[in-house]
Amino acid sequence: MRGTLSDRTGAALLMAPLLLFLVLAYAWPFLGVVKWSFTLPTPGLGQYHALLTDDLVQSVFIRTLRIAAIVTVVSVTAAYAITVVWVRGSPLQRVLAEFCILVPFWISVLTRAFGWVALLSNRGLINTWLQSIGFISEPLTLVRNEFGVIVGMSHFLIPFAVFPLASAMRSLDERVLLAARGLGSSRMRTFWTVFVPMTRSGIIGSAMIVFVFSLGFFVTPAILGGGRSVMIAELIYLRIFQSPDWGLGAAISVVLVVFVGALMALVFRYVKPKQLV
C-alpha cells in the first residue's frame, strides 16, 4: 500500500511540469480569448449573438464543416489504400509506400501549397498539358475554389491518417483472416466483411485526426482558395488582424474549440482512446 502511494506521488511529480506547461501555454491564453469574446468591444453576449445572426459567419462555418467532411472521406480512403500496401504488401511495395508516407513530412505546408498552385492554376502544368493534347480548349478552374482547397488539404493530411490505420492493421489476428479464407470466403469478401470491420478503431482515429485538423487549417485554404473559399481559421485571422474585430474573432475561436472538444468527447464516449492508436 505504501509502495503504491509512493509510486503515485512520483508519477504526479513527473507529470507536474508537463501540466504546468500546458496550463501556461494553452489554458491561460485561451482564458484570455474567452475574456475578449465577452468584453470586446463592449461587455455582454453581443459577439455570440452575432454568430447566430451574421450570414457571413454562418456561411463560413457551413463551408468549413463541408470541406472538412469531404477532406476526411478523401484522406482516410486514400490513407487506407496506402496503409494496406504498407502493412501487407511485398518488401518493395512497403519501401515505396513508406517513402510516399514519410517524404511529405520533410516538405513545409507552404511549399506544398504553392506546388499545387503551379500544378492547378490556369497556366499550370495540368491545364497546359490538357490543352496541348487537345483534351480541353479552355483552362479548367482548379484553384481559387473549394476543389483546390480540398486537393491541397487532402494531400497534406493523408500521411497523418496513415498511422492510426497502420496500428490497427498490425494488431489484427491473422488467424481470423485465415479462418475466413478456409471457410470459402473470397479475398474481396474477406476484405470487406472481416478485414475492414476489424480496423474500425483505426478508421475512427484517422477520421477524427483529419477532421479536427481540417477545421483549423489556415495556410492551404488561404493560398489555394484565393479568398473565395474562406474557412473558419482564415475568418478568425481577418477579424483579428484586418477588421479589426477582436471580440467576434475571439467568439468564433471559443465556439470552434468548444465544438472540437464536444466532438472528441462524443467519440470517446463510444470508443476508448487506447483503441484509436
C-alpha positions in Angstrom: 0.0 0.0 0.0 2.8 2.4 0.9 4.7 1.5 -2.3 1.6 2.2 -4.4 1.2 5.6 -2.7 4.8 6.5 -3.3 4.5 5.4 -7.0 1.5 7.6 -7.5 3.3 10.5 -5.8 6.3 10.0 -8.0 4.1 9.9 -11.1 2.3 13.1 -10.1 5.6 14.9 -9.6 6.8 13.8 -13.0 3.6 15.0 -14.6 3.5 18.3 -12.8 5.9 20.1 -15.1 4.0 19.0 -18.2 0.7 20.0 -16.7 2.1 23.4 -15.7 3.4 23.9 -19.2 0.0 23.0 -20.7 -1.7 25.5 -18.4 0.7 28.3 -19.2 0.9 27.6 -22.9 -2.7 26.7 -23.7 -5.2 27.1 -20.9 -4.2 30.6 -19.7 -4.1 32.2 -23.2 -7.4 30.5 -24.1 -9.0 32.1 -21.0 -7.8 35.4 -22.3 -9.5 34.8 -25.6 -12.7 33.8 -23.7 -12.5 37.1 -21.8 -12.2 39.1 -25.1 -15.2 37.3 -26.5 -17.3 38.7 -23.6 -15.7 42.1 -23.2 -14.8 43.5 -26.7 -15.9 45.9 -27.9 -18.4 46.1 -25.1 -19.2 43.7 -22.3 -22.0 41.2 -22.9 -23.1 38.4 -25.2 -23.2 40.6 -28.4 -20.5 38.7 -30.2 -22.2 35.4 -29.6 -25.5 36.8 -30.8 -23.6 38.0 -34.0 -22.5 34.4 -34.6 -26.2 33.3 -34.7 -27.3 36.2 -36.9 -24.4 37.1 -39.2 -24.9 35.4 -42.6 -21.2 35.6 -43.4 -20.1 33.8 -40.3 -22.7 31.1 -40.7 -21.8 30.5 -44.3 -18.1 30.2 -43.4 -19.0 27.7 -40.6 -21.0 25.6 -43.0 -18.3 25.7 -45.7 -15.7 24.7 -43.2 -17.7 21.7 -42.0 -18.5 20.7 -45.6 -14.8 20.9 -46.7 -13.6 19.2 -43.5 -16.1 16.3 -44.1 -15.1 15.9 -47.8 -11.4 16.0 -46.9 -11.9 13.5 -44.2 -13.5 11.0 -46.5 -10.9 11.5 -49.3 -7.9 11.4 -46.9 -9.0 8.3 -44.9 -9.9 6.4 -48.1 -6.6 7.2 -49.7 -4.7 6.5 -46.5 -6.5 3.2 -46.1 -5.3 2.0 -49.5 -1.7 3.2 -48.9 -1.7 1.6 -45.4 -2.8 -1.8 -46.8 0.1 -1.7 -49.2 2.5 -0.5 -46.4 1.4 -3.2 -43.9 0.6 -6.2 -46.2 2.5 -5.6 -49.4 5.7 -7.1 -50.7 9.0 -5.7 -49.4 9.4 -3.4 -52.4 5.8 -2.2 -52.1 6.4 -1.5 -48.4 9.5 0.5 -49.1 7.8 2.6 -51.8 4.7 3.2 -49.6 6.9 4.2 -46.6 8.8 6.6 -48.9 5.5 8.2 -50.0 4.3 8.5 -46.4 7.4 10.0 -44.9 8.7 12.3 -47.6 5.8 14.8 -47.3 6.8 15.4 -43.7 10.1 16.9 -44.9 8.3 19.5 -47.1 6.7 22.5 -45.5 2.9 23.1 -45.9 3.7 26.5 -47.6 5.9 24.8 -50.2 3.3 22.1 -50.9 0.5 24.7 -51.3 2.5 26.7 -53.9 3.4 23.5 -55.6 -0.3 22.7 -56.1 -0.8 26.3 -57.4 1.9 25.6 -60.0 0.0 22.4 -61.0 -3.6 23.5 -60.9 -3.5 27.2 -62.0 -4.9 28.3 -65.4 -1.3 28.2 -66.8 -0.2 25.4 -64.6 1.2 22.0 -65.7 -2.2 20.2 -65.7 -4.1 22.7 -67.8 -1.2 23.3 -70.1 -0.8 19.6 -70.8 -4.6 19.0 -71.3 -4.7 21.9 -73.8 -1.6 20.7 -75.6 -3.2 17.3 -76.3 -6.5 18.9 -77.3 -8.5 17.4 -74.4 -9.8 20.9 -73.4 -9.9 24.2 -75.3 -10.2 26.5 -72.2 -8.3 26.0 -68.9 -10.2 24.4 -66.1 -10.7 26.3 -62.9 -8.9 24.1 -60.4 -7.7 26.7 -57.9 -9.3 29.7 -56.1 -12.2 27.4 -55.3 -13.2 24.6 -53.0 -11.7 21.9 -55.3 -8.2 23.3 -55.0 -8.6 23.6 -51.2 -9.8 20.0 -50.9 -6.9 18.7 -53.0 -4.3 20.6 -51.1 -5.7 19.7 -47.7 -6.1 16.1 -48.5 -2.6 15.8 -49.8 -1.3 17.3 -46.6 -3.4 15.2 -44.2 -3.2 11.7 -45.8 0.2 10.9 -44.1 -1.4 11.8 -40.7 -4.3 9.4 -41.4 -1.9 6.5 -42.1 -0.5 5.9 -38.7 -3.7 5.0 -36.7 -4.7 2.8 -39.6 -1.3 1.0 -39.6 -1.6 0.4 -35.9 -5.0 -1.1 -36.3 -3.9 -3.3 -39.2 -0.8 -4.6 -37.5 -2.8 -5.6 -34.4 -5.1 -7.9 -36.4 -5.2 -11.6 -35.6 -4.2 -13.3 -38.8 -5.9 -16.5 -37.7 -9.3 -14.8 -38.2 -8.4 -13.9 -41.8 -7.1 -17.4 -42.4 -10.3 -18.9 -40.9 -12.5 -16.8 -43.2 -10.5 -17.9 -46.2 -10.6 -21.5 -45.0 -14.4 -21.4 -44.8 -14.6 -20.5 -48.5 -14.7 -16.7 -48.4 -13.2 -14.9 -51.4 -10.4 -12.4 -50.9 -12.7 -9.5 -51.7 -15.4 -10.7 -49.3 -12.8 -11.4 -46.6 -11.5 -7.8 -47.0 -14.9 -6.1 -46.8 -16.6 -8.3 -44.2 -13.7 -9.2 -41.9 -10.6 -7.0 -42.5 -12.3 -3.6 -42.7 -14.6 -4.1 -39.7 -11.6 -5.3 -37.6 -9.8 -2.0 -38.4 -12.8 0.2 -37.4 -10.9 1.8 -34.5 -8.1 2.9 -36.8 -10.7 4.3 -39.3 -12.3 6.3 -36.5 -9.0 7.5 -35.1 -7.8 8.6 -38.6 -11.1 10.3 -39.3 -11.0 12.2 -36.1 -7.5 13.4 -36.6 -8.1 14.6 -40.2 -11.4 16.2 -39.3 -10.1 18.2 -36.4 -7.0 19.3 -38.3 -9.2 20.4 -41.2 -11.4 22.6 -39.0 -8.3 24.7 -38.1 -6.5 24.7 -41.4 -5.2 28.2 -42.5 -2.3 28.3 -44.9 -3.6 25.9 -47.6 -7.1 27.3 -47.9 -5.8 30.8 -47.9 -3.4 30.1 -50.8 -5.5 27.6 -52.9 -8.8 29.2 -52.0 -7.6 32.7 -53.1 -10.0 34.4 -50.8 -13.0 32.8 -52.5 -13.3 29.7 -50.2 -12.7 31.3 -46.8 -12.6 28.8 -43.9 -13.1 29.5 -40.2 -9.3 29.9 -39.4 -8.9 32.5 -42.1 -12.0 34.3 -40.9 -10.6 34.5 -37.4 -7.4 35.9 -38.9 -9.3 38.5 -40.8 -11.4 39.6 -37.8 -8.3 39.8 -35.6 -5.7 41.4 -37.9 -7.6 43.2 -40.6 -11.1 44.3 -39.5 -10.2 44.5 -36.6 -13.0 42.9 -34.6 -11.2 41.1 -31.8 -14.4 40.3 -29.9 -16.0 38.5 -32.8 -12.8 36.7 -33.7 -12.4 35.6 -30.1 -16.0 34.4 -30.0 -15.5 32.3 -33.2 -12.4 30.8 -31.7 -14.2 29.9 -28.5 -17.0 28.2 -30.4 -14.6 26.3 -32.6 -12.7 25.0 -29.5 -15.9 24.0 -27.7 -17.1 22.3 -30.9 -13.9 20.2 -31.2 -14.0 19.4 -27.5 -17.6 18.2 -27.7 -16.8 16.2 -30.8 -13.9 14.4 -29.2 -16.0 13.8 -26.0 -18.7 12.2 -28.2 -16.2 9.9 -30.0 -14.5 8.9 -26.7 -17.9 8.0 -25.3 -18.2 5.2 -27.8 -14.6 4.4 -28.5 -11.9 4.2 -25.9 -8.8 6.4 -26.6 -6.4 3.5 -26.4 -8.3 1.8 -29.2 -7.6 4.6 -31.6 -3.8 4.1 -31.7 
